[in-house]
Amino acid sequence: MHNTVDNKTHKLYMQPMRETMDKDRATDVAELIASQCLAGRVRRLNRVVTNLYDRALQPYGIKINQANILISLLVQGETRPGEIGSRLQMEKSTVSRTLDRMKKSGWIETNGTGPGQTVRITEAGRQLMVDTHDAWQHAQRKATELLGEDGAQAILAIVKRLRQAR
């Protein structure tokens, strides 16, 4: 709504703005974005694939983001939480919260405090990675079936290209 003044009578009138045109334009923009937005599509794909792995790993009490941290620690060795976040593209608060849960589960241990704190995998964490291997393979097969072999290979190639660009 907007105000209009009649110049002859000097009366103020309330008139509807072109709300329908604005709504139609907003709807058009929303439909365009919904049909083409890469961020939205990647987020949905991430949720679907993450849920697939989480369901496969559920009997072991671990989620795929926790498994990825254990994998990082096995490959890179003892490291700082910030380095884990950088390597895995995780928010600082998410890394902190996830590491706390993993420590309570006995899969990791920390050394020191503050900025110098480091994290390392425990023997229980190592064994968990071995124990979950078959479940991970099952999830990997399901994800490849879902994405198609070409889709799975495309994702691996894109991630490799992104890593090289950093």
Summary of the structure (lengths in Angstrom):
residues: 166
radius of gyration: 25.4
end to end distance: 50.2
largest distance: 88.1
contacts: 409
relative contact order: 0.09
helix: 73%
strand: 10%
